[in-house]
Amino acid sequence: MQAIYAFVVGGGVLALIGWAAWTLSGGFTVARPGLDTPYRHGLDALLRGDRDEALLAFTETVQIDTDNVDAYIHLGNLLRERGEAARALRIHRELTVRAGQTPAQQRAVREGLILDLIALDRPEEAVEEAEDLHELDPKHIRALRILLRAYEAAGDWEHAFEARSELARLNGEHVHGELANYRSAIGEGYLRTGKVREAEKHLRGALRNERNHPAALLRLGDIYYDRGRPERAVVLWKGLAQTHPERANLVLERLETAYFEGGRFSEMAQAYEEMLARNPRDARVMVALARMHVKKGDLLEASRALADALAIEPESLSARLLLVSVHRRRGDLSGALDEMEALLKRFERAERFTCAACGAASDEYWTRCPTCSAWSTVA
């Protein structure tokens, strides 16, 4: 009897083990374990960051499974990343009229389409598509981000400001400095078209977002100076140099002009000394200080300031050119010739502001690059 009982118990245990193994391996479900398909291989490649391998895998997928919408979406996005936005746009366009897609797939197709249009420098169409997508669900974060990118591509900074503000509200973010950037970009756009009143309004708005926003301080100073209020302009420009010493070079020539016109040499020297106290290795401030000494006729002090500047930045074209002038004024023709020879050996172009994103150069500083709209970096 005990033997029979042991047999039954043992058999039951074996049956339970077998049932568990069968269930875990598929059991009553219809779906079978995923196979190592080209599509799965493409997803794995994306996770690894291997875009080339993913592109090959998704290309193979759509060749053998023309109903795989997700593979087409990935394929289009990868082509755009490779610089083939026109091909990507054709794929995403065709998908917009294909039936049987899930809402998530429809949204992904339209997002890809908008990014294709931006890449093809067709921002107006991108904005139209992005606004339509956003209207479907105004609180959808990703749709709002896509809309923001479209507005930026179109240079529509006012709507971009509104979109970024709404995005910050939905995310619970505090992005005052970022919003100030948009406000400054709007103001600078108005300045470029001569609409000074509108520019001033937005630049003031930038300062409300960020008290010492550099571009707003710079441009508002320009506006006040042009209106015949140099004292107010100087306050703003000095404020920029004090709060952003790494950008003090933006206001050097402006301050020099304002101070000299007013005959305020002592204040000018003090301002430069304050800048050097905050950033003692700024060769550009030292050159400005030397230029002031030259105008005052103090050539010895000018030479000392230029020597300090060249010790920090030997390639400074402005320092060497001014030093040539100082040598000539002092009657030191040999020294002037030596500097000219140094200039010929180390000749470089005058300082310009170069966009880190697209490489476009400009003689003027802007909050966002007028060519590609990238945010500026430290000058």
C-alpha positions as CSV (number, residue, x, y, z in Angstrom):
1,M,0.0,0.0,0.0
2,Q,2.8,2.4,0.9
3,A,4.5,1.5,-2.4
4,I,1.3,2.4,-4.3
5,Y,1.0,5.7,-2.4
6,A,4.6,6.6,-3.2
7,F,4.1,5.8,-6.8
8,V,1.0,8.0,-7.0
9,V,2.6,10.9,-5.2
10,G,5.7,10.6,-7.4
11,G,3.7,10.5,-10.5
12,G,1.7,13.5,-9.5
13,V,4.9,15.5,-8.9
14,L,6.2,14.5,-12.3
15,A,2.9,15.5,-13.9
16,L,3.0,18.9,-12.2
17,I,6.6,19.5,-13.4
18,G,5.6,18.5,-16.9
19,W,2.5,20.7,-16.9
20,A,4.6,23.7,-15.7
21,A,7.2,23.1,-18.4
22,W,4.5,22.9,-21.1
23,T,2.8,26.0,-19.8
24,L,6.1,28.0,-19.8
25,S,7.0,26.9,-23.2
26,G,3.7,28.1,-24.7
27,G,0.9,26.2,-23.1
28,F,-2.5,27.0,-24.3
29,T,-1.4,30.3,-26.0
30,V,-1.5,30.5,-29.8
31,A,1.5,32.7,-30.2
32,R,4.9,31.0,-30.5
33,P,8.2,32.3,-29.3
34,G,9.7,35.2,-31.4
35,L,12.0,34.2,-34.1
36,D,15.3,35.8,-35.0
37,T,13.7,37.8,-37.9
38,P,15.4,40.6,-39.8
39,Y,12.9,43.0,-38.1
40,R,14.0,41.9,-34.6
41,H,17.6,42.1,-35.7
42,G,16.9,45.7,-36.8
43,L,15.5,46.6,-33.4
44,D,18.4,45.0,-31.6
45,A,20.8,47.0,-33.9
46,L,19.0,50.2,-33.0
47,L,19.3,49.4,-29.3
48,R,23.1,48.9,-29.8
49,G,23.3,52.2,-31.7
50,D,24.4,50.5,-34.9
51,R,22.4,52.5,-37.4
52,D,23.9,51.0,-40.5
53,E,23.1,47.5,-39.5
54,A,19.6,48.5,-38.5
55,L,19.1,50.1,-41.9
56,L,20.1,46.9,-43.7
57,A,17.8,44.8,-41.4
58,F,14.8,47.0,-41.9
59,T,15.4,47.1,-45.7
60,E,15.4,43.3,-45.7
61,T,12.3,43.3,-43.6
62,V,10.1,45.4,-45.9
63,Q,11.3,43.3,-48.9
64,I,9.9,40.1,-47.3
65,D,7.0,41.7,-45.3
66,T,5.4,44.7,-47.1
67,D,2.8,44.9,-44.3
68,N,5.3,45.7,-41.6
69,V,4.5,49.4,-41.0
70,D,6.9,49.8,-38.1
71,A,9.8,48.6,-40.2
72,Y,8.9,51.3,-42.9
73,I,8.8,54.0,-40.2
74,H,12.2,53.0,-38.8
75,L,13.6,52.8,-42.4
76,G,12.4,56.3,-43.2
77,N,13.8,57.8,-40.0
78,L,17.2,56.1,-40.6
79,L,17.3,57.3,-44.2
80,R,16.7,60.9,-42.9
81,E,19.5,60.5,-40.4
82,R,21.8,59.5,-43.3
83,G,21.0,62.7,-45.2
84,E,18.5,61.0,-47.5
85,A,15.5,63.0,-46.4
86,A,13.8,63.0,-49.8
87,R,13.6,59.2,-49.8
88,A,12.4,59.2,-46.2
89,L,9.7,61.7,-47.1
90,R,8.5,59.4,-49.9
91,I,8.2,56.5,-47.5
92,H,6.4,58.5,-44.8
93,R,4.1,60.0,-47.4
94,E,3.1,56.6,-48.7
95,L,2.4,55.4,-45.2
96,T,0.0,58.3,-44.5
97,V,-2.5,56.8,-46.9
98,R,-2.0,53.1,-45.9
99,A,-5.0,51.6,-44.1
100,G,-5.0,49.4,-41.0
101,Q,-2.5,51.3,-38.9
102,T,-2.8,51.7,-35.1
103,P,-3.1,55.3,-33.7
104,A,0.5,55.0,-32.4
105,Q,1.7,54.1,-35.9
106,Q,-0.2,56.9,-37.5
107,R,1.3,59.4,-35.1
108,A,4.8,58.0,-35.7
109,V,4.4,58.3,-39.4
110,R,3.3,61.9,-39.2
111,E,6.2,62.8,-36.8
112,G,8.6,61.3,-39.3
113,L,7.0,63.3,-42.1
114,I,7.4,66.5,-40.2
115,L,11.1,65.8,-39.4
116,D,11.6,65.0,-43.1
117,L,10.2,68.3,-44.2
118,I,12.4,70.2,-41.7
119,A,15.5,68.3,-43.0
120,L,14.5,69.3,-46.5
121,D,14.3,72.9,-45.5
122,R,10.5,73.1,-46.1
123,P,9.6,74.6,-42.7
124,E,6.3,76.1,-43.7
125,E,5.0,72.7,-44.7
126,A,6.5,71.2,-41.5
127,V,4.7,73.8,-39.4
128,E,1.4,73.1,-41.1
129,E,1.7,69.3,-40.5
130,A,2.9,69.8,-36.9
131,E,0.0,72.1,-36.0
132,D,-2.4,69.5,-37.4
133,L,-0.7,66.8,-35.3
134,H,-0.8,69.0,-32.2
135,E,-4.4,69.8,-32.6
136,L,-5.3,66.0,-32.3
137,D,-4.0,66.1,-28.7
138,P,-2.8,69.5,-27.4
139,K,-1.4,67.9,-24.3
140,H,0.7,65.3,-26.1
141,I,4.3,66.1,-25.1
142,R,6.0,64.6,-28.1
143,A,3.7,66.4,-30.5
144,L,4.4,69.6,-28.8
145,R,8.2,69.0,-29.1
146,I,7.8,68.3,-32.8
147,L,5.8,71.5,-33.2
148,L,8.5,73.5,-31.4
149,R,11.1,72.1,-33.8
150,A,9.0,73.1,-36.7
151,Y,8.5,76.7,-35.4
152,E,12.3,77.0,-34.8
153,A,13.1,75.7,-38.3
154,A,10.7,78.4,-39.7
155,G,12.3,81.1,-37.6
156,D,8.9,81.7,-36.0
157,W,10.3,82.6,-32.6
158,E,7.1,84.0,-31.2
159,H,5.2,80.8,-31.7
160,A,8.3,78.9,-30.6
161,F,8.2,80.9,-27.4
162,E,4.6,80.0,-26.8
163,A,5.2,76.3,-27.5
164,R,8.2,76.1,-25.2
165,S,6.2,77.9,-22.5
166,E,3.4,75.4,-22.8
167,L,5.9,72.5,-22.8
168,A,7.4,73.8,-19.6
169,R,4.0,74.1,-18.0
170,L,3.0,70.6,-18.9
171,N,6.4,69.2,-17.7
172,G,6.4,71.4,-14.6
173,E,9.8,72.8,-15.7
174,H,11.4,76.1,-14.7
175,V,13.2,77.2,-17.9
176,H,13.4,81.0,-17.4
177,G,16.8,81.2,-19.1
178,E,15.7,79.2,-22.1
179,L,12.5,81.3,-22.5
180,A,14.7,84.4,-22.3
181,N,16.7,83.1,-25.2
182,Y,13.5,82.9,-27.3
183,R,12.5,86.4,-26.3
184,S,15.9,87.7,-27.3
185,A,15.7,85.9,-30.6
186,I,12.3,87.5,-31.3
187,G,13.7,90.9,-30.4
188,E,16.8,90.5,-32.6
189,G,14.6,89.5,-35.5
190,Y,12.6,92.7,-35.1
191,L,15.9,94.7,-34.9
192,R,17.1,93.2,-38.2
193,T,13.9,94.5,-39.9
194,G,14.1,97.9,-38.2
195,K,11.1,97.4,-35.9
196,V,12.8,98.9,-32.8
197,R,9.7,99.3,-30.6
198,E,8.7,95.6,-31.0
199,A,12.3,94.6,-30.5
200,E,12.5,96.6,-27.2
201,K,9.3,95.0,-25.9
202,H,10.6,91.4,-26.4
203,L,14.1,92.3,-25.1
204,R,12.5,93.7,-21.9
205,G,10.5,90.5,-21.7
206,A,13.8,88.5,-21.9
207,L,15.1,90.4,-18.9
208,R,11.9,89.6,-17.0
209,N,12.6,85.9,-17.7
210,E,16.2,86.2,-16.8
211,R,17.4,89.3,-15.1
212,N,20.9,89.5,-16.6
213,H,20.3,87.9,-20.0
214,P,23.4,88.8,-22.1
215,A,21.8,89.4,-25.5
216,A,19.0,91.5,-24.0
217,L,21.4,93.7,-22.1
218,L,23.5,94.1,-25.3
219,R,20.7,94.9,-27.6
220,L,18.8,97.2,-25.2
221,G,22.0,99.1,-24.7
222,D,22.2,99.5,-28.5
223,I,18.7,100.8,-28.6
224,Y,19.3,103.4,-25.8
225,Y,22.5,104.5,-27.4
226,D,20.8,105.1,-30.7
227,R,18.2,107.1,-28.9
228,G,20.8,109.5,-27.5
229,R,20.9,108.0,-24.0
230,P,24.5,106.7,-23.7
231,E,24.5,106.8,-19.9
232,R,21.7,104.2,-19.8
233,A,23.4,102.2,-22.6
234,V,26.7,102.1,-20.6
235,V,24.8,100.8,-17.5
236,L,23.4,97.9,-19.5
237,W,26.7,97.1,-21.3
238,K,28.6,97.2,-18.0
239,G,26.0,95.0,-16.5
240,L,26.6,92.4,-19.2
241,A,30.4,92.5,-18.6
242,Q,29.9,92.2,-14.9
243,T,27.5,89.3,-15.0
244,H,29.0,87.5,-18.0
245,P,32.8,88.3,-17.9
246,E,33.4,85.7,-20.6
247,R,31.3,87.8,-23.0
248,A,32.8,91.2,-22.0
249,N,34.4,91.5,-25.5
250,L,30.9,92.1,-26.9
251,V,30.8,95.5,-25.3
252,L,34.4,96.7,-25.4
253,E,34.1,98.8,-28.6
254,R,30.6,100.0,-27.6
255,L,31.9,101.2,-24.2
256,E,35.0,102.8,-25.7
257,T,32.9,104.8,-28.1
258,A,30.4,105.9,-25.4
259,Y,33.1,106.9,-22.9
260,F,35.3,108.8,-25.4
261,E,32.3,110.7,-26.8
262,G,31.6,111.8,-23.2
263,G,35.2,112.4,-22.3
264,R,34.9,110.0,-19.4
265,F,38.4,108.5,-19.5
266,S,38.7,107.7,-15.8
267,E,35.4,105.8,-15.8
268,M,36.6,103.9,-18.8
269,A,39.8,102.8,-17.2
270,Q,38.0,101.8,-14.1
271,A,35.5,99.7,-16.1
272,Y,38.3,97.9,-17.9
273,E,40.1,97.2,-14.6
274,E,36.9,95.8,-13.2
275,M,36.6,93.5,-16.2
276,L,40.1,92.3,-15.8
277,A,39.5,91.6,-12.1
278,R,36.7,89.2,-13.0
279,N,38.6,87.7,-15.9
280,P,42.3,88.5,-15.6
281,R,43.3,86.5,-18.7
282,D,41.0,88.2,-21.2
283,A,43.5,89.5,-23.8
284,R,40.7,91.4,-25.6
285,V,40.1,93.6,-22.5
286,M,43.8,94.3,-22.3
287,V,43.9,95.4,-25.9
288,A,40.9,97.7,-25.2
289,L,42.8,99.1,-22.2
290,A,45.9,99.7,-24.4
291,R,43.8,101.4,-27.0
292,M,42.5,103.8,-24.4
293,H,46.0,104.6,-23.3
294,V,47.0,105.3,-26.9
295,K,44.1,107.8,-27.3
296,K,45.2,109.4,-24.1
297,G,48.8,109.6,-25.4
298,D,50.2,107.3,-22.7
299,L,52.2,105.1,-25.0
300,L,54.3,103.4,-22.3
301,E,51.2,102.1,-20.5
302,A,49.8,101.0,-23.8
303,S,52.9,99.0,-24.5
304,R,52.7,97.3,-21.1
305,A,49.0,96.4,-21.6
306,L,49.8,95.0,-25.1
307,A,52.7,93.0,-23.8
308,D,50.4,91.4,-21.2
309,A,47.8,90.7,-23.9
310,L,50.3,89.0,-26.2
311,A,51.7,86.9,-23.3
312,I,48.3,85.4,-22.9
313,E,47.3,85.3,-26.6
314,P,50.4,85.5,-28.9
315,E,48.2,85.2,-32.0
316,S,46.1,88.2,-31.3
317,L,45.9,90.2,-34.5
318,S,44.4,93.3,-32.9
319,A,47.2,93.4,-30.2
320,R,50.0,93.1,-32.8
321,L,48.5,95.7,-35.1
322,L,48.1,98.2,-32.2
323,L,51.6,97.4,-31.1
324,V,52.9,98.3,-34.5
325,S,51.1,101.7,-34.2
326,V,52.6,102.2,-30.7
327,H,56.1,101.5,-31.9
328,R,55.7,103.9,-34.8
329,R,54.3,106.7,-32.5
330,R,57.3,106.2,-30.2
331,G,59.7,106.5,-33.1
332,D,60.7,102.8,-32.7
333,L,60.7,101.9,-36.4
334,S,62.8,98.7,-35.7
335,G,60.2,97.5,-33.2
336,A,57.4,98.3,-35.7
337,L,59.1,96.3,-38.4
338,D,59.6,93.4,-36.1
339,E,55.9,93.3,-35.3
340,M,55.0,93.5,-39.0
341,E,57.2,90.5,-39.7
342,A,55.5,88.7,-36.8
343,L,52.2,89.6,-38.3
344,L,53.1,88.3,-41.8
345,K,54.2,85.0,-40.2
346,R,51.2,84.6,-38.0
347,F,48.6,86.3,-40.1
348,E,45.0,85.4,-39.2
349,R,41.6,86.7,-40.1
350,A,40.0,89.3,-37.9
351,E,37.9,87.9,-35.1
352,R,34.5,86.8,-36.2
353,F,31.6,84.9,-34.5
354,T,31.4,81.4,-35.9
355,C,28.4,79.1,-35.4
356,A,29.5,75.8,-33.7
357,A,26.6,74.0,-35.4
358,C,26.9,75.0,-39.1
359,G,30.1,76.9,-39.3
360,A,28.6,80.1,-40.6
361,A,30.7,83.2,-39.7
362,S,29.4,86.6,-38.9
363,D,30.9,90.0,-37.8
364,E,28.0,90.3,-35.3
365,Y,26.9,88.3,-32.3
366,W,23.4,86.9,-32.4
367,T,21.5,84.8,-29.8
368,R,20.7,82.3,-32.5
369,C,22.6,81.7,-35.7
370,P,20.8,83.5,-38.6
371,T,21.8,80.7,-40.9
372,C,20.8,77.5,-39.0
373,S,19.0,78.9,-35.9
374,A,21.3,77.0,-33.5
375,W,21.8,78.7,-30.1
376,S,25.0,80.6,-29.8
377,T,27.9,79.5,-27.6
378,V,30.3,81.7,-25.7
379,A,31.9,84.1,-28.0
